Each structure stands twice: as C-alpha cells, then as structure tokens.
Amino acid sequence: MSITFIYNTVVQEELVVYGGVSGKHIESVLWSYNITTDHWSSREYNVSHAMAGHSAVLIDSKMYIMFGHSPVYGYMNKVQVMDLGRCLWLGCLS
C-alpha cells in the first residue's frame, strides 16, 4: 500500500480505508487492515468513483460514503453505498 492521504477510515472488525490521494492520483481502492493479524489487503468492489476528501459511516455491514471529490465528476453531492459484508458496490442513493 503506497502512502495515501485525504482518505476515509471506517472501523468494523477491521479498519477500512477507501480512496484518498496517493502522489498526485486520486484512488478508488478499498483497503482493509485486520487488527488481530496485523495484515493489509485490498478488496475488489468494481468501484467506479475514485474519491478523496469524503466522509463515511458504517451502519450494519454497509458503508455510506458522503460527498468528496472525484477527478471525473468533480465535487460529489451524492451518497454512495458499499456492502462490506457481501463485497458489493451498491452505487449512489438518489
């Protein structure tokens, strides 16, 4: 995992880091850190929005990602949802 800043972290049974800036590139990668095993891994979610400067909250197994900046879409005014339990990108809420 390269050095990333302006990211978001959500704690479940592990730390979940989504997006952020690595060098001059805005990321769309979701990383998880298992506190017990001291191990980082990336997860595949078919995420279409690279994001930075966003905020998120975890409710049950769903991570709700709010606002932020995308290099493609600019400043986001939508809430995006990932189902961490099923490793599924649910998209944007209307």
N, C-alpha and C positions, 0 to 999 in steps of 0.2 A: 504494500500500500504506500503510495507516494504521499508526501506532505500535502495536506489539504486544509484549507481554512474557509471560513464562512459556510459551514455545514450545519446539519441538524443532527442531534442525537436523541434517541428515544430509548428508555430502559425498559426491558421486559425481563426475561431470564438472561438477557444478554444486552449489550449496548448495540444499537442500530444507528449507523451513520449513513445518511443519504445525501448525495450531491455535494456541492461545495466547489471551491476553486483550487485547482492543482496547477501551479505555474500560472499560465495565462488562460487556461482551459477550464470551462465550467463543466462539471462532471454529472453523469446520470447514473453512476454506480451506487449500489447499495451494499455496504459492508456491515458485517456483524462481528462482534467481539464477545466470545464466550468467557465470562469472568472466571469460571471454575477451571477451564482447561488452558486459559491464557493463550487463546488461538483466534486469529483473524481469518475470516473467509468472506468471499463475495457471493452475492446471490443473484440469480437470473430472474428478472421480472418483466422483461420486454418493455422497459420504461422508455417513453418517447420524449420526455421533458427533462433535459439537463437543467438543474436548478441550483441557485445559490441565494443566500440571504433570506431563506424561507424559515418558517416555524412549523412545528408539528406536535401532535399529541397522539397518544396511544389509547384507544378505547377497545377493550377486549383484545382481539387479535388484529384490529385494523389501525393503520397509521394514517392519520389525516394530515396532509401537508398543505399549509396555508401560505398563499401569496409567494413572494420571492421574485427572482429574476431569471429569465430564460434567454439564452443567446438567440434563439429563433423567434420567440413570441414576445420578448421584452418583459415588462413588469406584469406579473400574473395577478389576476383578480378572481381566480377560481380556487376551489379546494379540491385537491387530488387525493385519491384513496388507494392504499396498498393493503391487501390482506396478507399479513405476515405469516399467518397460520397455514395458508394454502399456497404461499409463494405466487400470488396472483395480483397483477396490476388491474385495479378496477376503473381507473380513469378519473375524470373530473365530475364533480357534482354540479348539477345545473342550478 
